[in-house]
């Protein structure tokens, strides 16, 4: 069975509490639950991981390489806009990577319009709330089949 790793970055453990206008009211646990259910429908195993520590995110990406995961879905939060370390870790992977964001980053502050990951991901999905994750999982599953 194909394995898709979903990575949640900095501050995303605060979904459901943080700025509901931008991010809705779903908690990270609820998002992970929906990803797991969709994974079963799609016939893929989904593992979810969240950290607020940049080095831990890089280490988990390195582990994904070693484990030979089949695809990655990532919402790195603010790291998307400046973390060259995470970008370089993602570039090590040889599998499809889908970048997702709950809010429409292009309708927000100018610094959020730039993704340092853009050159190393297969595609980006933003602005659909929890559905951004679900669409990202569908895209990742499709990319590996």
Phi and psi in radians as a Rosetta constraint file:
Dihedral C 1 N 2 CA 2 C 2 CIRCULARHARMONIC -1.136 0.35
Dihedral N 2 CA 2 C 2 N 3 CIRCULARHARMONIC 2.558 0.35
Dihedral C 2 N 3 CA 3 C 3 CIRCULARHARMONIC -2.072 0.35
Dihedral N 3 CA 3 C 3 N 4 CIRCULARHARMONIC 2.242 0.35
Dihedral C 3 N 4 CA 4 C 4 CIRCULARHARMONIC -2.042 0.35
Dihedral N 4 CA 4 C 4 N 5 CIRCULARHARMONIC 2.190 0.35
Dihedral C 4 N 5 CA 5 C 5 CIRCULARHARMONIC -1.676 0.35
Dihedral N 5 CA 5 C 5 N 6 CIRCULARHARMONIC 2.195 0.35
Dihedral C 5 N 6 CA 6 C 6 CIRCULARHARMONIC -1.839 0.35
Dihedral N 6 CA 6 C 6 N 7 CIRCULARHARMONIC 2.151 0.35
Dihedral C 6 N 7 CA 7 C 7 CIRCULARHARMONIC -1.914 0.35
Dihedral N 7 CA 7 C 7 N 8 CIRCULARHARMONIC 2.239 0.35
Dihedral C 7 N 8 CA 8 C 8 CIRCULARHARMONIC -1.987 0.35
Dihedral N 8 CA 8 C 8 N 9 CIRCULARHARMONIC 2.233 0.35
Dihedral C 8 N 9 CA 9 C 9 CIRCULARHARMONIC -1.644 0.35
Dihedral N 9 CA 9 C 9 N 10 CIRCULARHARMONIC -2.715 0.35
Dihedral C 9 N 10 CA 10 C 10 CIRCULARHARMONIC -1.026 0.35
Dihedral N 10 CA 10 C 10 N 11 CIRCULARHARMONIC 2.317 0.35
Dihedral C 10 N 11 CA 11 C 11 CIRCULARHARMONIC 1.273 0.35
Dihedral N 11 CA 11 C 11 N 12 CIRCULARHARMONIC -0.071 0.35
Dihedral C 11 N 12 CA 12 C 12 CIRCULARHARMONIC -1.317 0.35
Dihedral N 12 CA 12 C 12 N 13 CIRCULARHARMONIC -0.248 0.35
Dihedral C 12 N 13 CA 13 C 13 CIRCULARHARMONIC -1.150 0.35
Dihedral N 13 CA 13 C 13 N 14 CIRCULARHARMONIC -0.191 0.35
Dihedral C 13 N 14 CA 14 C 14 CIRCULARHARMONIC -1.683 0.35
Dihedral N 14 CA 14 C 14 N 15 CIRCULARHARMONIC 0.113 0.35
Dihedral C 14 N 15 CA 15 C 15 CIRCULARHARMONIC -0.925 0.35
Dihedral N 15 CA 15 C 15 N 16 CIRCULARHARMONIC 2.473 0.35
Dihedral C 15 N 16 CA 16 C 16 CIRCULARHARMONIC 1.629 0.35
Dihedral N 16 CA 16 C 16 N 17 CIRCULARHARMONIC -0.367 0.35
Dihedral C 16 N 17 CA 17 C 17 CIRCULARHARMONIC -2.019 0.35
Dihedral N 17 CA 17 C 17 N 18 CIRCULARHARMONIC -0.558 0.35
Dihedral C 17 N 18 CA 18 C 18 CIRCULARHARMONIC -1.615 0.35
Dihedral N 18 CA 18 C 18 N 19 CIRCULARHARMONIC 2.116 0.35
Dihedral C 18 N 19 CA 19 C 19 CIRCULARHARMONIC 0.655 0.35
Dihedral N 19 CA 19 C 19 N 20 CIRCULARHARMONIC 1.242 0.35
Dihedral C 19 N 20 CA 20 C 20 CIRCULARHARMONIC -1.033 0.35
Dihedral N 20 CA 20 C 20 N 21 CIRCULARHARMONIC -0.421 0.35
Dihedral C 20 N 21 CA 21 C 21 CIRCULARHARMONIC -1.103 0.35
Dihedral N 21 CA 21 C 21 N 22 CIRCULARHARMONIC -0.682 0.35
Dihedral C 21 N 22 CA 22 C 22 CIRCULARHARMONIC -1.481 0.35
Dihedral N 22 CA 22 C 22 N 23 CIRCULARHARMONIC -0.672 0.35
Dihedral C 22 N 23 CA 23 C 23 CIRCULARHARMONIC -2.028 0.35
Dihedral N 23 CA 23 C 23 N 24 CIRCULARHARMONIC -0.025 0.35
Dihedral C 23 N 24 CA 24 C 24 CIRCULARHARMONIC 1.332 0.35
Dihedral N 24 CA 24 C 24 N 25 CIRCULARHARMONIC -2.947 0.35
Dihedral C 24 N 25 CA 25 C 25 CIRCULARHARMONIC -1.963 0.35
Dihedral N 25 CA 25 C 25 N 26 CIRCULARHARMONIC -0.025 0.35
Dihedral C 25 N 26 CA 26 C 26 CIRCULARHARMONIC -1.193 0.35
Dihedral N 26 CA 26 C 26 N 27 CIRCULARHARMONIC 2.416 0.35
Dihedral C 26 N 27 CA 27 C 27 CIRCULARHARMONIC -1.482 0.35
Dihedral N 27 CA 27 C 27 N 28 CIRCULARHARMONIC 2.879 0.35
Dihedral C 27 N 28 CA 28 C 28 CIRCULARHARMONIC -1.069 0.35
Dihedral N 28 CA 28 C 28 N 29 CIRCULARHARMONIC -0.683 0.35
Dihedral C 28 N 29 CA 29 C 29 CIRCULARHARMONIC -1.066 0.35
Dihedral N 29 CA 29 C 29 N 30 CIRCULARHARMONIC -0.693 0.35
Dihedral C 29 N 30 CA 30 C 30 CIRCULARHARMONIC -1.184 0.35
Dihedral N 30 CA 30 C 30 N 31 CIRCULARHARMONIC -0.669 0.35
Dihedral C 30 N 31 CA 31 C 31 CIRCULARHARMONIC -1.108 0.35
Dihedral N 31 CA 31 C 31 N 32 CIRCULARHARMONIC -0.817 0.35
Dihedral C 31 N 32 CA 32 C 32 CIRCULARHARMONIC -1.047 0.35
Dihedral N 32 CA 32 C 32 N 33 CIRCULARHARMONIC -0.678 0.35
Dihedral C 32 N 33 CA 33 C 33 CIRCULARHARMONIC -1.099 0.35
Dihedral N 33 CA 33 C 33 N 34 CIRCULARHARMONIC -0.763 0.35
Dihedral C 33 N 34 CA 34 C 34 CIRCULARHARMONIC -1.141 0.35
Dihedral N 34 CA 34 C 34 N 35 CIRCULARHARMONIC -0.673 0.35
Dihedral C 34 N 35 CA 35 C 35 CIRCULARHARMONIC -1.109 0.35
Dihedral N 35 CA 35 C 35 N 36 CIRCULARHARMONIC -0.739 0.35
Dihedral C 35 N 36 CA 36 C 36 CIRCULARHARMONIC -1.089 0.35
Dihedral N 36 CA 36 C 36 N 37 CIRCULARHARMONIC -0.745 0.35
Dihedral C 36 N 37 CA 37 C 37 CIRCULARHARMONIC -1.132 0.35
Dihedral N 37 CA 37 C 37 N 38 CIRCULARHARMONIC -0.755 0.35
Dihedral C 37 N 38 CA 38 C 38 CIRCULARHARMONIC -1.157 0.35
Dihedral N 38 CA 38 C 38 N 39 CIRCULARHARMONIC -0.658 0.35
Dihedral C 38 N 39 CA 39 C 39 CIRCULARHARMONIC -0.990 0.35
Dihedral N 39 CA 39 C 39 N 40 CIRCULARHARMONIC -0.757 0.35
Dihedral C 39 N 40 CA 40 C 40 CIRCULARHARMONIC -1.057 0.35
Dihedral N 40 CA 40 C 40 N 41 CIRCULARHARMONIC -0.767 0.35
Dihedral C 40 N 41 CA 41 C 41 CIRCULARHARMONIC -1.044 0.35
Dihedral N 41 CA 41 C 41 N 42 CIRCULARHARMONIC -0.683 0.35
Dihedral C 41 N 42 CA 42 C 42 CIRCULARHARMONIC -1.478 0.35
Dihedral N 42 CA 42 C 42 N 43 CIRCULARHARMONIC -0.144 0.35
Dihedral C 42 N 43 CA 43 C 43 CIRCULARHARMONIC 1.315 0.35
Dihedral N 43 CA 43 C 43 N 44 CIRCULARHARMONIC 0.560 0.35
Dihedral C 43 N 44 CA 44 C 44 CIRCULARHARMONIC -2.206 0.35
Dihedral N 44 CA 44 C 44 N 45 CIRCULARHARMONIC 2.655 0.35
Dihedral C 44 N 45 CA 45 C 45 CIRCULARHARMONIC -1.526 0.35
Dihedral N 45 CA 45 C 45 N 46 CIRCULARHARMONIC 2.334 0.35
Dihedral C 45 N 46 CA 46 C 46 CIRCULARHARMONIC -2.048 0.35
Dihedral N 46 CA 46 C 46 N 47 CIRCULARHARMONIC 2.213 0.35
Dihedral C 46 N 47 CA 47 C 47 CIRCULARHARMONIC -2.014 0.35
Dihedral N 47 CA 47 C 47 N 48 CIRCULARHARMONIC 2.334 0.35
Dihedral C 47 N 48 CA 48 C 48 CIRCULARHARMONIC -1.980 0.35
Dihedral N 48 CA 48 C 48 N 49 CIRCULARHARMONIC 2.482 0.35
Dihedral C 48 N 49 CA 49 C 49 CIRCULARHARMONIC -2.499 0.35
Dihedral N 49 CA 49 C 49 N 50 CIRCULARHARMONIC 2.366 0.35
Dihedral C 49 N 50 CA 50 C 50 CIRCULARHARMONIC -2.306 0.35
Dihedral N 50 CA 50 C 50 N 51 CIRCULARHARMONIC 2.454 0.35
Dihedral C 50 N 51 CA 51 C 51 CIRCULARHARMONIC -2.620 0.35
Dihedral N 51 CA 51 C 51 N 52 CIRCULARHARMONIC 2.684 0.35
Dihedral C 51 N 52 CA 52 C 52 CIRCULARHARMONIC -1.819 0.35
Dihedral N 52 CA 52 C 52 N 53 CIRCULARHARMONIC 0.143 0.35
Dihedral C 52 N 53 CA 53 C 53 CIRCULARHARMONIC -2.020 0.35
Dihedral N 53 CA 53 C 53 N 54 CIRCULARHARMONIC 2.036 0.35
Dihedral C 53 N 54 CA 54 C 54 CIRCULARHARMONIC -0.987 0.35
Dihedral N 54 CA 54 C 54 N 55 CIRCULARHARMONIC -0.773 0.35
Dihedral C 54 N 55 CA 55 C 55 CIRCULARHARMONIC -1.105 0.35
Dihedral N 55 CA 55 C 55 N 56 CIRCULARHARMONIC -0.614 0.35
Dihedral C 55 N 56 CA 56 C 56 CIRCULARHARMONIC -1.161 0.35
Dihedral N 56 CA 56 C 56 N 57 CIRCULARHARMONIC -0.636 0.35
Dihedral C 56 N 57 CA 57 C 57 CIRCULARHARMONIC -1.122 0.35
Dihedral N 57 CA 57 C 57 N 58 CIRCULARHARMONIC -0.781 0.35
Dihedral C 57 N 58 CA 58 C 58 CIRCULARHARMONIC -1.055 0.35
Dihedral N 58 CA 58 C 58 N 59 CIRCULARHARMONIC -0.760 0.35
Dihedral C 58 N 59 CA 59 C 59 CIRCULARHARMONIC -1.093 0.35
Dihedral N 59 CA 59 C 59 N 60 CIRCULARHARMONIC -0.664 0.35
Dihedral C 59 N 60 CA 60 C 60 CIRCULARHARMONIC -1.196 0.35
Dihedral N 60 CA 60 C 60 N 61 CIRCULARHARMONIC -0.619 0.35
Dihedral C 60 N 61 CA 61 C 61 CIRCULARHARMONIC -1.157 0.35
Dihedral N 61 CA 61 C 61 N 62 CIRCULARHARMONIC -0.737 0.35
Dihedral C 61 N 62 CA 62 C 62 CIRCULARHARMONIC -1.038 0.35
Dihedral N 62 CA 62 C 62 N 63 CIRCULARHARMONIC -0.745 0.35
Dihedral C 62 N 63 CA 63 C 63 CIRCULARHARMONIC -1.079 0.35
Dihedral N 63 CA 63 C 63 N 64 CIRCULARHARMONIC -0.669 0.35
Dihedral C 63 N 64 CA 64 C 64 CIRCULARHARMONIC -1.057 0.35
Dihedral N 64 CA 64 C 64 N 65 CIRCULARHARMONIC -0.668 0.35
Dihedral C 64 N 65 CA 65 C 65 CIRCULARHARMONIC -1.093 0.35
Dihedral N 65 CA 65 C 65 N 66 CIRCULARHARMONIC -0.827 0.35
Dihedral C 65 N 66 CA 66 C 66 CIRCULARHARMONIC -1.106 0.35
Dihedral N 66 CA 66 C 66 N 67 CIRCULARHARMONIC -0.703 0.35
Dihedral C 66 N 67 CA 67 C 67 CIRCULARHARMONIC -1.294 0.35
Dihedral N 67 CA 67 C 67 N 68 CIRCULARHARMONIC -0.224 0.35
Dihedral C 67 N 68 CA 68 C 68 CIRCULARHARMONIC 1.045 0.35
Dihedral N 68 CA 68 C 68 N 69 CIRCULARHARMONIC 0.831 0.35
Dihedral C 68 N 69 CA 69 C 69 CIRCULARHARMONIC -1.049 0.35
Dihedral N 69 CA 69 C 69 N 70 CIRCULARHARMONIC 2.756 0.35
Dihedral C 69 N 70 CA 70 C 70 CIRCULARHARMONIC -1.573 0.35
Dihedral N 70 CA 70 C 70 N 71 CIRCULARHARMONIC -0.382 0.35
Dihedral C 70 N 71 CA 71 C 71 CIRCULARHARMONIC -2.903 0.35
Dihedral N 71 CA 71 C 71 N 72 CIRCULARHARMONIC 2.859 0.35
Dihedral C 71 N 72 CA 72 C 72 CIRCULARHARMONIC -2.329 0.35
Dihedral N 72 CA 72 C 72 N 73 CIRCULARHARMONIC 2.370 0.35
Dihedral C 72 N 73 CA 73 C 73 CIRCULARHARMONIC -1.958 0.35
Dihedral N 73 CA 73 C 73 N 74 CIRCULARHARMONIC 2.235 0.35
Dihedral C 73 N 74 CA 74 C 74 CIRCULARHARMONIC -2.327 0.35
Dihedral N 74 CA 74 C 74 N 75 CIRCULARHARMONIC 2.285 0.35
Dihedral C 74 N 75 CA 75 C 75 CIRCULARHARMONIC -2.087 0.35
Dihedral N 75 CA 75 C 75 N 76 CIRCULARHARMONIC 1.729 0.35
Dihedral C 75 N 76 CA 76 C 76 CIRCULARHARMONIC -1.521 0.35
Dihedral N 76 CA 76 C 76 N 77 CIRCULARHARMONIC 0.032 0.35
Dihedral C 76 N 77 CA 77 C 77 CIRCULARHARMONIC 1.076 0.35
Dihedral N 77 CA 77 C 77 N 78 CIRCULARHARMONIC -2.471 0.35
Dihedral C 77 N 78 CA 78 C 78 CIRCULARHARMONIC -1.042 0.35
Dihedral N 78 CA 78 C 78 N 79 CIRCULARHARMONIC -0.465 0.35
Dihedral C 78 N 79 CA 79 C 79 CIRCULARHARMONIC -1.007 0.35
Dihedral N 79 CA 79 C 79 N 80 CIRCULARHARMONIC -0.472 0.35
Dihedral C 79 N 80 CA 80 C 80 CIRCULARHARMONIC -0.899 0.35
Dihedral N 80 CA 80 C 80 N 81 CIRCULARHARMONIC -0.595 0.35
Dihedral C 80 N 81 CA 81 C 81 CIRCULARHARMONIC -1.614 0.35
Dihedral N 81 CA 81 C 81 N 82 CIRCULARHARMONIC -0.153 0.35
Dihedral C 81 N 82 CA 82 C 82 CIRCULARHARMONIC -2.641 0.35
Dihedral N 82 CA 82 C 82 N 83 CIRCULARHARMONIC -0.128 0.35
Dihedral C 82 N 83 CA 83 C 83 CIRCULARHARMONIC -1.510 0.35
Dihedral N 83 CA 83 C 83 N 84 CIRCULARHARMONIC 1.692 0.35
Dihedral C 83 N 84 CA 84 C 84 CIRCULARHARMONIC -1.191 0.35
Dihedral N 84 CA 84 C 84 N 85 CIRCULARHARMONIC -0.541 0.35
Dihedral C 84 N 85 CA 85 C 85 CIRCULARHARMONIC -1.074 0.35
Dihedral N 85 CA 85 C 85 N 86 CIRCULARHARMONIC -0.810 0.35
Dihedral C 85 N 86 CA 86 C 86 CIRCULARHARMONIC -1.212 0.35
Dihedral N 86 CA 86 C 86 N 87 CIRCULARHARMONIC -0.684 0.35
Dihedral C 86 N 87 CA 87 C 87 CIRCULARHARMONIC -1.000 0.35
Dihedral N 87 CA 87 C 87 N 88 CIRCULARHARMONIC -0.804 0.35
Dihedral C 87 N 88 CA 88 C 88 CIRCULARHARMONIC -1.172 0.35
Dihedral N 88 CA 88 C 88 N 89 CIRCULARHARMONIC -0.625 0.35
Dihedral C 88 N 89 CA 89 C 89 CIRCULARHARMONIC -1.124 0.35
Dihedral N 89 CA 89 C 89 N 90 CIRCULARHARMONIC -0.779 0.35
Dihedral C 89 N 90 CA 90 C 90 CIRCULARHARMONIC -1.061 0.35
Dihedral N 90 CA 90 C 90 N 91 CIRCULARHARMONIC -0.626 0.35
Dihedral C 90 N 91 CA 91 C 91 CIRCULARHARMONIC -1.141 0.35
Dihedral N 91 CA 91 C 91 N 92 CIRCULARHARMONIC -0.340 0.35
Dihedral C 91 N 92 CA 92 C 92 CIRCULARHARMONIC -1.213 0.35
Dihedral N 92 CA 92 C 92 N 93 CIRCULARHARMONIC -0.531 0.35
Dihedral C 92 N 93 CA 93 C 93 CIRCULARHARMONIC -1.202 0.35
Dihedral N 93 CA 93 C 93 N 94 CIRCULARHARMONIC 2.583 0.35
Dihedral C 93 N 94 CA 94 C 94 CIRCULARHARMONIC -2.008 0.35
Dihedral N 94 CA 94 C 94 N 95 CIRCULARHARMONIC 0.352 0.35
Dihedral C 94 N 95 CA 95 C 95 CIRCULARHARMONIC -2.029 0.35
Dihedral N 95 CA 95 C 95 N 96 CIRCULARHARMONIC 2.867 0.35
Dihedral C 95 N 96 CA 96 C 96 CIRCULARHARMONIC -1.080 0.35
Dihedral N 96 CA 96 C 96 N 97 CIRCULARHARMONIC 2.385 0.35
Dihedral C 96 N 97 CA 97 C 97 CIRCULARHARMONIC -2.154 0.35
Dihedral N 97 CA 97 C 97 N 98 CIRCULARHARMONIC 2.246 0.35
Dihedral C 97 N 98 CA 98 C 98 CIRCULARHARMONIC -2.034 0.35
Dihedral N 98 CA 98 C 98 N 99 CIRCULARHARMONIC 2.151 0.35
Dihedral C 98 N 99 CA 99 C 99 CIRCULARHARMONIC -1.603 0.35
Dihedral N 99 CA 99 C 99 N 100 CIRCULARHARMONIC 2.300 0.35
Dihedral C 99 N 100 CA 100 C 100 CIRCULARHARMONIC -2.278 0.35
Dihedral N 100 CA 100 C 100 N 101 CIRCULARHARMONIC 2.671 0.35
Dihedral C 100 N 101 CA 101 C 101 CIRCULARHARMONIC -2.518 0.35
Dihedral N 101 CA 101 C 101 N 102 CIRCULARHARMONIC 2.407 0.35
Dihedral C 101 N 102 CA 102 C 102 CIRCULARHARMONIC -1.153 0.35
Dihedral N 102 CA 102 C 102 N 103 CIRCULARHARMONIC -0.762 0.35
Dihedral C 102 N 103 CA 103 C 103 CIRCULARHARMONIC -1.619 0.35
Dihedral N 103 CA 103 C 103 N 104 CIRCULARHARMONIC 2.873 0.35
Dihedral C 103 N 104 CA 104 C 104 CIRCULARHARMONIC -1.446 0.35
Dihedral N 104 CA 104 C 104 N 105 CIRCULARHARMONIC 1.692 0.35
Dihedral C 104 N 105 CA 105 C 105 CIRCULARHARMONIC -1.079 0.35
Dihedral N 105 CA 105 C 105 N 106 CIRCULARHARMONIC -0.404 0.35
Dihedral C 105 N 106 CA 106 C 106 CIRCULARHARMONIC -1.398 0.35
Dihedral N 106 CA 106 C 106 N 107 CIRCULARHARMONIC -0.181 0.35
Dihedral C 106 N 107 CA 107 C 107 CIRCULARHARMONIC -1.814 0.35
Dihedral N 107 CA 107 C 107 N 108 CIRCULARHARMONIC 0.200 0.35
Dihedral C 107 N 108 CA 108 C 108 CIRCULARHARMONIC -1.989 0.35
Dihedral N 108 CA 108 C 108 N 109 CIRCULARHARMONIC -2.770 0.35
Dihedral C 108 N 109 CA 109 C 109 CIRCULARHARMONIC -1.008 0.35
Dihedral N 109 CA 109 C 109 N 110 CIRCULARHARMONIC 2.554 0.35
Dihedral C 109 N 110 CA 110 C 110 CIRCULARHARMONIC -0.950 0.35
Dihedral N 110 CA 110 C 110 N 111 CIRCULARHARMONIC -0.615 0.35
Dihedral C 110 N 111 CA 111 C 111 CIRCULARHARMONIC -1.119 0.35
Dihedral N 111 CA 111 C 111 N 112 CIRCULARHARMONIC -0.407 0.35
Dihedral C 111 N 112 CA 112 C 112 CIRCULARHARMONIC -1.407 0.35
Dihedral N 112 CA 112 C 112 N 113 CIRCULARHARMONIC -0.140 0.35
Dihedral C 112 N 113 CA 113 C 113 CIRCULARHARMONIC -1.309 0.35
Dihedral N 113 CA 113 C 113 N 114 CIRCULARHARMONIC -0.283 0.35
Dihedral C 113 N 114 CA 114 C 114 CIRCULARHARMONIC -1.838 0.35
Dihedral N 114 CA 114 C 114 N 115 CIRCULARHARMONIC 2.295 0.35
Dihedral C 114 N 115 CA 115 C 115 CIRCULARHARMONIC -2.024 0.35
Dihedral N 115 CA 115 C 115 N 116 CIRCULARHARMONIC 2.101 0.35
Dihedral C 115 N 116 CA 116 C 116 CIRCULARHARMONIC -1.279 0.35
Dihedral N 116 CA 116 C 116 N 117 CIRCULARHARMONIC -0.141 0.35
Dihedral C 116 N 117 CA 117 C 117 CIRCULARHARMONIC -1.552 0.35
Dihedral N 117 CA 117 C 117 N 118 CIRCULARHARMONIC -0.227 0.35
Dihedral C 117 N 118 CA 118 C 118 CIRCULARHARMONIC -0.889 0.35
Dihedral N 118 CA 118 C 118 N 119 CIRCULARHARMONIC -0.672 0.35
Dihedral C 118 N 119 CA 119 C 119 CIRCULARHARMONIC -1.286 0.35
Dihedral N 119 CA 119 C 119 N 120 CIRCULARHARMONIC -0.284 0.35
Dihedral C 119 N 120 CA 120 C 120 CIRCULARHARMONIC -1.971 0.35
Dihedral N 120 CA 120 C 120 N 121 CIRCULARHARMONIC -0.046 0.35
Dihedral C 120 N 121 CA 121 C 121 CIRCULARHARMONIC -1.770 0.35
Dihedral N 121 CA 121 C 121 N 122 CIRCULARHARMONIC 2.697 0.35
Dihedral C 121 N 122 CA 122 C 122 CIRCULARHARMONIC -1.233 0.35
Dihedral N 122 CA 122 C 122 N 123 CIRCULARHARMONIC -0.665 0.35
Dihedral C 122 N 123 CA 123 C 123 CIRCULARHARMONIC -2.945 0.35
Dihedral N 123 CA 123 C 123 N 124 CIRCULARHARMONIC 3.022 0.35
Dihedral C 123 N 124 CA 124 C 124 CIRCULARHARMONIC -2.293 0.35
Dihedral N 124 CA 124 C 124 N 125 CIRCULARHARMONIC 2.465 0.35
Dihedral C 124 N 125 CA 125 C 125 CIRCULARHARMONIC -2.301 0.35
Dihedral N 125 CA 125 C 125 N 126 CIRCULARHARMONIC 2.223 0.35
Dihedral C 125 N 126 CA 126 C 126 CIRCULARHARMONIC -2.574 0.35
Dihedral N 126 CA 126 C 126 N 127 CIRCULARHARMONIC 2.720 0.35
Dihedral C 126 N 127 CA 127 C 127 CIRCULARHARMONIC 1.640 0.35
Dihedral N 127 CA 127 C 127 N 128 CIRCULARHARMONIC 0.062 0.35
Dihedral C 127 N 128 CA 128 C 128 CIRCULARHARMONIC -1.942 0.35
Dihedral N 128 CA 128 C 128 N 129 CIRCULARHARMONIC 0.326 0.35
Dihedral C 128 N 129 CA 129 C 129 CIRCULARHARMONIC 1.065 0.35
Dihedral N 129 CA 129 C 129 N 130 CIRCULARHARMONIC -2.441 0.35
Dihedral C 129 N 130 CA 130 C 130 CIRCULARHARMONIC -1.022 0.35
Dihedral N 130 CA 130 C 130 N 131 CIRCULARHARMONIC -0.569 0.35
Dihedral C 130 N 131 CA 131 C 131 CIRCULARHARMONIC -1.060 0.35
Dihedral N 131 CA 131 C 131 N 132 CIRCULARHARMONIC -0.430 0.35
Dihedral C 131 N 132 CA 132 C 132 CIRCULARHARMONIC -1.014 0.35
Dihedral N 132 CA 132 C 132 N 133 CIRCULARHARMONIC -0.765 0.35
Dihedral C 132 N 133 CA 133 C 133 CIRCULARHARMONIC -1.119 0.35
Dihedral N 133 CA 133 C 133 N 134 CIRCULARHARMONIC -0.777 0.35
Dihedral C 133 N 134 CA 134 C 134 CIRCULARHARMONIC -1.172 0.35
Dihedral N 134 CA 134 C 134 N 135 CIRCULARHARMONIC -0.712 0.35
Dihedral C 134 N 135 CA 135 C 135 CIRCULARHARMONIC -1.130 0.35
Dihedral N 135 CA 135 C 135 N 136 CIRCULARHARMONIC -0.676 0.35
Dihedral C 135 N 136 CA 136 C 136 CIRCULARHARMONIC -1.104 0.35
Dihedral N 136 CA 136 C 136 N 137 CIRCULARHARMONIC -0.705 0.35
Dihedral C 136 N 137 CA 137 C 137 CIRCULARHARMONIC -1.138 0.35
Dihedral N 137 CA 137 C 137 N 138 CIRCULARHARMONIC -0.739 0.35
Dihedral C 137 N 138 CA 138 C 138 CIRCULARHARMONIC -1.061 0.35
Dihedral N 138 CA 138 C 138 N 139 CIRCULARHARMONIC -0.746 0.35
Dihedral C 138 N 139 CA 139 C 139 CIRCULARHARMONIC -1.121 0.35
Dihedral N 139 CA 139 C 139 N 140 CIRCULARHARMONIC -0.738 0.35
Dihedral C 139 N 140 CA 140 C 140 CIRCULARHARMONIC -1.122 0.35
Dihedral N 140 CA 140 C 140 N 141 CIRCULARHARMONIC -0.781 0.35
Dihedral C 140 N 141 CA 141 C 141 CIRCULARHARMONIC -1.083 0.35
Dihedral N 141 CA 141 C 141 N 142 CIRCULARHARMONIC -0.723 0.35
Dihedral C 141 N 142 CA 142 C 142 CIRCULARHARMONIC -1.124 0.35
Dihedral N 142 CA 142 C 142 N 143 CIRCULARHARMONIC -0.681 0.35
Dihedral C 142 N 143 CA 143 C 143 CIRCULARHARMONIC -1.179 0.35
Dihedral N 143 CA 143 C 143 N 144 CIRCULARHARMONIC -0.427 0.35
Dihedral C 143 N 144 CA 144 C 144 CIRCULARHARMONIC -1.669 0.35
Dihedral N 144 CA 144 C 144 N 145 CIRCULARHARMONIC -0.094 0.35
